Amino acid sequence: MADRRDAGGTSTDRLAFLLALVPYLIDQVSVSVDEAADHFGTTPERIRRAVELIAVSGVPDASGSVLPGSGMFDIDWDQFEEQSIIRFRQAPLTEQPRLSGREAAALIAGLQTIMALPDYAERDDLWALREKLARGSASGVAPVAVAPGDSSETLQEVRRAQSAGLRLALDYVSGDGDREERLVDPIRLDSIDGVWYLRAWCLTRGAERTFRVDRIANVRSAGTADEHPASTADPASLFSGGAAGAVRVEFELHEAALPLVADYLPDDVRPVDGDPGRVRATVELSNVTKVGRLAARLVGAGHIVTPEAATEARHWAERAIAAQNRRLDS
């Protein structure tokens, strides 16, 4: 009984097969009949017949005729017949798009950046694509070096802990300069604009939190981590707020003073009606203790509008003054 894989199918099926086979053979440069048959899930005999058909095909001229020697697929028949190797000595693809060396280098650099991500590091198809880009350039690939963004010992330690299911004790420095130890169970790592972030369940806060890896001063293993569901947070909005205990604060200040609160500013800075040069913005702080720090930035330039936050800022100022007076009296 004939091998069912050798069935030609309809004329549409045969055409689709040829349209897939030609770019495959050109891309492989040199491939055996058996390898091509395995790739397409068909028989070596069908591949041979298809190659023989391709050999008499070419690029039609303006009249629709294919002239001998004009854009023909020139196959190395000696290799084909003696060694069952398919190799084009010439293919009618002189007008196909080709990558320059710099273009190929840029794409390879971007691909290497993706391959540095934990979820993509072992993808064989990405390695194959990188090699294909290098082969497909019109000239040699321009020299390029990609600085490894994952070479820090801290990041490597976090990755190992995440893979092994270990809990971590972080010596963490916040954006405000506060330094404290956090006990966390890693959930995932994300890289955004060259900066690595650890999404983890923080046992210290009892909630999911995000930590910049470059702000982790020290890290050590602290036993086995508990299991937590995969984070659904959008990596592009890691610090957009919404965490338990967060507070929303609206404040107003002169537009020229915006650099004073650059670390807090959201995208929705709004002009104040009837007061040229004044703007308002709403930010979300991780907890109420951050209100005082924001108020300190606004001294002489603006004020907090949200009543509850304004009250907290006043209490913060009173505690700071009392502490200063105690130091002066001692």
Stockholm file with secondary structure:
# STOCKHOLM 1.0

chainA/1-330         MADRRDAGGTSTDRLAFLLALVPYLIDQVSVSVDEAADHFGTTPERIRRAVELIAVSGVPDASGSVLPGSGMFDIDWDQFEEQSIIRFRQAPLTEQPRLSGREAAALIAGLQTIMALPDYAERDDLWALREKLARGSASGVAPVAVAPGDSSETLQEVRRAQSAGLRLALDYVSGDGDREERLVDPIRLDSIDGVWYLRAWCLTRGAERTFRVDRIANVRSAGTADEHPASTADPASLFSGGAAGAVRVEFELHEAALPLVADYLPDDVRPVDGDPGRVRATVELSNVTKVGRLAARLVGAGHIVTPEAATEARHWAERAIAAQNRRLDS
#=GR chainA/1-330 SS CCCGGGCCCCHHHHHHHHHHHHHHHHHHSEEEHHHHHHHHTSCHHHHHHHHHHHHTCCCCCTTSCCCTTSSCCEECHHHHHHHCEEEEEECSCTTSCCBCHHHHHHHHHHHHHHHTSTTTTTCHHHHHHHHHHHHTBSSCCCCCCCCCTTCCHHHHHHHHHHHHTEEEEEEEECTTSCEEEEEEEEEEEEEETTEEEEEEEETTTTEEEEEEGGGEEEEEEEEECCCCCCCCCCGGGTTSCCCTTCEEEEEEEEGGGGGGGTTTCCSCCEECTTCTTEEEEEEEESSGGGHHHHHHHHTTTEEECSHHHHHHHHHHHHHHHHHHHHHHHC
#=GC SS_cons         CCCGGGCCCCHHHHHHHHHHHHHHHHHHSEEEHHHHHHHHTSCHHHHHHHHHHHHTCCCCCTTSCCCTTSSCCEECHHHHHHHCEEEEEECSCTTSCCBCHHHHHHHHHHHHHHHTSTTTTTCHHHHHHHHHHHHTBSSCCCCCCCCCTTCCHHHHHHHHHHHHTEEEEEEEECTTSCEEEEEEEEEEEEEETTEEEEEEEETTTTEEEEEEGGGEEEEEEEEECCCCCCCCCCGGGTTSCCCTTCEEEEEEEEGGGGGGGTTTCCSCCEECTTCTTEEEEEEEESSGGGHHHHHHHHTTTEEECSHHHHHHHHHHHHHHHHHHHHHHHC
//
